[in-house]
């Protein structure tokens, strides 16, 4: 999966420990001087700040419902695991 979805671009680290994003990736991503770095599951995403702000403002109103759905899914999964472990214990 990593090999299939990855493209390798060598990057340098400057004297202050910053990773320098290759110019080609900067152009492809359309990022400028202001960026936002977000943690998403098991990776980081680098966004153009304006694009990120627009994304957040567009979807922020939906966040409470998404959060509620996630909470319900977690509780349902926890309940299933508890029931399964309980039935295994009784046997």
N, C-alpha and C positions, 0 to 999 in steps of 0.2 A: 504494500500500500504506500509506504513512504517513497519507495523508488518510483512508483507509477505517478504519484502526484507531485513529486519534488522536481525542482529545477535548481541546479547548483550554481550559485554566484559567490565567488570568493569575496570576502569582506575583510577590511583592515580594522584594527583597533588603534585609536590615537593615543597620545601620551597621557590623556586623562582617563583612559579606560573606556571610551565610548566606541561603539560599533559604528563604523561608517557604512551607510547603506549605498550599494553601488548605484551609480547614476542611472543606469538602465532601469533598475527597480523603482527608483524615485519617479522616473518618467511614466512607467507603466501604472504605478499606483496613483499618480497625479498628486503627490504630496509636495508640500512646500516647506517653509521654515517652521511652521507650527503644526505639530502632530499630536495625536493622542495614542498612547499605547494601552491596549486593554488585554486582560487575561481572559481567554475563552477556552474552557475545558482544559485541554492539555497543551495549549500553545498561546502565543501572543499574536495580536493583530496590531498593525500600525495603520492608523487612519489619518487622512487629511482632517485637520481640526474642524473646518467648516462642514465637511461631509458628515463627520461624526455628530456634530451639534444638530444638524438637520435630521439625521437618523434618530437621535434621541428624542428630539421634539416631536417627531412624527409618531413614534411608538410609545412615548412615555405614558400617554393616557391609557394604553392597554396594559401597562405593567401590573396594576393591582389584580386584574383578572388572570394574567399569566402566573403571577405569584400564587394566587389561590389555587389554580389548577395544579401547579407543581407541588404545593403543600398536600393537596388531596391525593395525588399520585404517590407521594412518599409515604403518607400514612396508610394508604391501601397496601402498598408493598410491605411495609412493616407489619401490618396485620396478617398478611398472608404468610410471611416468614415465621411470625410468632405461632400461628396456628399449625404450620408444618412442623416446626420444632417441637411443639407441644404434643402432636400426635406421634412423633418419633420417640419421644420420651416415654410415652405410655406403653409402647410396644415392648 
